[in-house]
Amino acid sequence: EVQLVESGGGLVQAGGSLRLSCAASGFTFNRYTIGWFRQAPGREREGIACISSSDTSTHYADSVKGRFTISINNAKNTVYLQMNGLKPEDTATYYCAATSDVAPKTACAWAYGVDYWGRGTLVTVSS
């Protein structure tokens, strides 16, 4: 059974930090690009950070570049998202996603191409 399990969401004040984790199982991890997407109420789901499990190349959306860092532990089949300098506009449900055989930029831009989704974890940033 394929699973992507997110953890680490919560409530934080503006300027604060959170670290999200995504634990993957049930598929050949090193053949996928793993990404973090987020969706706020009334808005489309957007890819914000993606990483290739094979060469660890990364892509970030402009909205999070310089504040968020995606990393991977292939031995644990786990991807992390370190979020610093959080803003109220970062409030959303954050989803982990796995897409096969694409570069990180493509994976982040193409939510419809995702092969597997996690259930999401809510991040709320108060002002």
Contacts in CASP RR format, 6 or more apart in sequence:
PFRMAT RR
TARGET T0000
AUTHOR 0000-0000-0000
METHOD contacts of the structure
MODEL  1
EVQLVESGGGLVQAGGSLRLSCAASGFTFNRYTIGWFRQAPGREREGIAC
ISSSDTSTHYADSVKGRFTISINNAKNTVYLQMNGLKPEDTATYYCAATS
DVAPKTACAWAYGVDYWGRGTLVTVSS
1 25 0 8 1.000
1 26 0 8 1.000
2 25 0 8 1.000
2 26 0 8 1.000
2 27 0 8 1.000
2 116 0 8 1.000
3 23 0 8 1.000
3 24 0 8 1.000
3 25 0 8 1.000
3 26 0 8 1.000
3 118 0 8 1.000
4 22 0 8 1.000
4 23 0 8 1.000
4 24 0 8 1.000
4 96 0 8 1.000
4 97 0 8 1.000
4 98 0 8 1.000
4 116 0 8 1.000
4 117 0 8 1.000
4 118 0 8 1.000
5 22 0 8 1.000
5 23 0 8 1.000
5 24 0 8 1.000
5 96 0 8 1.000
5 118 0 8 1.000
5 119 0 8 1.000
6 20 0 8 1.000
6 21 0 8 1.000
6 22 0 8 1.000
6 94 0 8 1.000
6 95 0 8 1.000
6 96 0 8 1.000
6 118 0 8 1.000
6 119 0 8 1.000
6 120 0 8 1.000
6 121 0 8 1.000
7 20 0 8 1.000
7 21 0 8 1.000
7 23 0 8 1.000
7 121 0 8 1.000
8 18 0 8 1.000
8 19 0 8 1.000
8 20 0 8 1.000
8 21 0 8 1.000
8 121 0 8 1.000
9 18 0 8 1.000
9 20 0 8 1.000
9 94 0 8 1.000
9 121 0 8 1.000
9 122 0 8 1.000
9 123 0 8 1.000
10 18 0 8 1.000
10 121 0 8 1.000
10 122 0 8 1.000
10 123 0 8 1.000
10 124 0 8 1.000
11 124 0 8 1.000
11 125 0 8 1.000
11 126 0 8 1.000
12 18 0 8 1.000
12 86 0 8 1.000
12 123 0 8 1.000
12 124 0 8 1.000
12 125 0 8 1.000
12 126 0 8 1.000
13 125 0 8 1.000
13 126 0 8 1.000
14 85 0 8 1.000
14 86 0 8 1.000
14 87 0 8 1.000
14 88 0 8 1.000
14 125 0 8 1.000
14 126 0 8 1.000
14 127 0 8 1.000
15 84 0 8 1.000
15 85 0 8 1.000
15 86 0 8 1.000
15 87 0 8 1.000
15 125 0 8 1.000
16 84 0 8 1.000
16 85 0 8 1.000
16 86 0 8 1.000
16 125 0 8 1.000
17 82 0 8 1.000
17 83 0 8 1.000
17 84 0 8 1.000
17 85 0 8 1.000
17 86 0 8 1.000
18 83 0 8 1.000
18 86 0 8 1.000
18 123 0 8 1.000
19 80 0 8 1.000
19 81 0 8 1.000
19 82 0 8 1.000
19 83 0 8 1.000
20 36 0 8 1.000
20 80 0 8 1.000
20 81 0 8 1.000
20 83 0 8 1.000
20 94 0 8 1.000
20 96 0 8 1.000
20 121 0 8 1.000
20 123 0 8 1.000
21 78 0 8 1.000
21 79 0 8 1.000
21 80 0 8 1.000
22 34 0 8 1.000
22 35 0 8 1.000
22 36 0 8 1.000
22 78 0 8 1.000
22 79 0 8 1.000
22 80 0 8 1.000
22 81 0 8 1.000
22 96 0 8 1.000
22 118 0 8 1.000
23 76 0 8 1.000
23 77 0 8 1.000
23 78 0 8 1.000
24 34 0 8 1.000
24 77 0 8 1.000
24 78 0 8 1.000
24 79 0 8 1.000
24 96 0 8 1.000
24 98 0 8 1.000
25 77 0 8 1.000
27 98 0 8 1.000
27 115 0 8 1.000
27 116 0 8 1.000
29 53 0 8 1.000
29 74 0 8 1.000
29 77 0 8 1.000
30 53 0 8 1.000
30 54 0 8 1.000
30 74 0 8 1.000
31 53 0 8 1.000
31 54 0 8 1.000
31 100 0 8 1.000
31 101 0 8 1.000
32 53 0 8 1.000
32 98 0 8 1.000
32 99 0 8 1.000
32 100 0 8 1.000
32 115 0 8 1.000
33 50 0 8 1.000
33 51 0 8 1.000
33 52 0 8 1.000
33 53 0 8 1.000
33 98 0 8 1.000
33 99 0 8 1.000
33 100 0 8 1.000
33 102 0 8 1.000
33 103 0 8 1.000
33 104 0 8 1.000
33 106 0 8 1.000
33 107 0 8 1.000
34 50 0 8 1.000
34 51 0 8 1.000
34 53 0 8 1.000
34 72 0 8 1.000
34 79 0 8 1.000
34 96 0 8 1.000
34 97 0 8 1.000
34 98 0 8 1.000
35 47 0 8 1.000
35 49 0 8 1.000
35 50 0 8 1.000
35 51 0 8 1.000
35 70 0 8 1.000
35 79 0 8 1.000
35 96 0 8 1.000
35 97 0 8 1.000
35 98 0 8 1.000
35 99 0 8 1.000
35 104 0 8 1.000
35 107 0 8 1.000
35 108 0 8 1.000
36 47 0 8 1.000
36 48 0 8 1.000
36 49 0 8 1.000
36 50 0 8 1.000
36 70 0 8 1.000
36 79 0 8 1.000
36 81 0 8 1.000
36 94 0 8 1.000
36 95 0 8 1.000
36 96 0 8 1.000
36 97 0 8 1.000
37 45 0 8 1.000
37 46 0 8 1.000
37 47 0 8 1.000
37 48 0 8 1.000
37 94 0 8 1.000
37 95 0 8 1.000
37 96 0 8 1.000
37 97 0 8 1.000
37 108 0 8 1.000
37 111 0 8 1.000
37 114 0 8 1.000
38 45 0 8 1.000
38 46 0 8 1.000
38 47 0 8 1.000
38 48 0 8 1.000
38 90 0 8 1.000
38 92 0 8 1.000
38 93 0 8 1.000
38 94 0 8 1.000
38 95 0 8 1.000
38 123 0 8 1.000
39 45 0 8 1.000
39 46 0 8 1.000
39 92 0 8 1.000
39 93 0 8 1.000
39 95 0 8 1.000
40 89 0 8 1.000
40 91 0 8 1.000
40 92 0 8 1.000
40 93 0 8 1.000
43 92 0 8 1.000
45 95 0 8 1.000
45 111 0 8 1.000
46 61 0 8 1.000
46 63 0 8 1.000
46 111 0 8 1.000
47 61 0 8 1.000
47 108 0 8 1.000
47 109 0 8 1.000
47 111 0 8 1.000
48 60 0 8 1.000
48 61 0 8 1.000
48 63 0 8 1.000
48 64 0 8 1.000
48 68 0 8 1.000
48 108 0 8 1.000
49 58 0 8 1.000
49 59 0 8 1.000
49 60 0 8 1.000
49 61 0 8 1.000
49 64 0 8 1.000
49 68 0 8 1.000
49 69 0 8 1.000
49 70 0 8 1.000
49 81 0 8 1.000
49 108 0 8 1.000
50 58 0 8 1.000
50 59 0 8 1.000
50 70 0 8 1.000
50 104 0 8 1.000
50 105 0 8 1.000
50 107 0 8 1.000
50 108 0 8 1.000
51 57 0 8 1.000
51 58 0 8 1.000
51 59 0 8 1.000
51 70 0 8 1.000
51 71 0 8 1.000
51 72 0 8 1.000
51 79 0 8 1.000
51 104 0 8 1.000
52 58 0 8 1.000
52 103 0 8 1.000
52 104 0 8 1.000
53 72 0 8 1.000
53 74 0 8 1.000
56 72 0 8 1.000
57 103 0 8 1.000
57 104 0 8 1.000
58 70 0 8 1.000
58 104 0 8 1.000
59 103 0 8 1.000
59 104 0 8 1.000
59 105 0 8 1.000
59 107 0 8 1.000
59 108 0 8 1.000
60 66 0 8 1.000
60 68 0 8 1.000
60 70 0 8 1.000
60 108 0 8 1.000
61 108 0 8 1.000
64 83 0 8 1.000
64 90 0 8 1.000
67 83 0 8 1.000
67 84 0 8 1.000
67 85 0 8 1.000
67 86 0 8 1.000
68 81 0 8 1.000
68 82 0 8 1.000
68 83 0 8 1.000
68 84 0 8 1.000
69 81 0 8 1.000
69 82 0 8 1.000
69 84 0 8 1.000
70 79 0 8 1.000
70 80 0 8 1.000
70 81 0 8 1.000
70 82 0 8 1.000
71 79 0 8 1.000
71 80 0 8 1.000
71 82 0 8 1.000
72 78 0 8 1.000
72 79 0 8 1.000
72 80 0 8 1.000
73 79 0 8 1.000
73 80 0 8 1.000
79 96 0 8 1.000
81 94 0 8 1.000
83 90 0 8 1.000
83 123 0 8 1.000
86 123 0 8 1.000
86 125 0 8 1.000
87 125 0 8 1.000
88 125 0 8 1.000
88 126 0 8 1.000
88 127 0 8 1.000
89 125 0 8 1.000
90 123 0 8 1.000
90 125 0 8 1.000
91 123 0 8 1.000
91 124 0 8 1.000
91 125 0 8 1.000
92 122 0 8 1.000
92 123 0 8 1.000
93 120 0 8 1.000
93 121 0 8 1.000
93 122 0 8 1.000
93 123 0 8 1.000
94 120 0 8 1.000
94 121 0 8 1.000
94 122 0 8 1.000
94 123 0 8 1.000
95 117 0 8 1.000
95 118 0 8 1.000
95 119 0 8 1.000
95 120 0 8 1.000
96 117 0 8 1.000
96 118 0 8 1.000
96 120 0 8 1.000
97 107 0 8 1.000
97 111 0 8 1.000
97 114 0 8 1.000
97 116 0 8 1.000
97 117 0 8 1.000
97 118 0 8 1.000
98 114 0 8 1.000
98 115 0 8 1.000
98 116 0 8 1.000
99 106 0 8 1.000
99 107 0 8 1.000
99 110 0 8 1.000
99 113 0 8 1.000
99 114 0 8 1.000
99 115 0 8 1.000
100 115 0 8 1.000
102 110 0 8 1.000
107 114 0 8 1.000
END
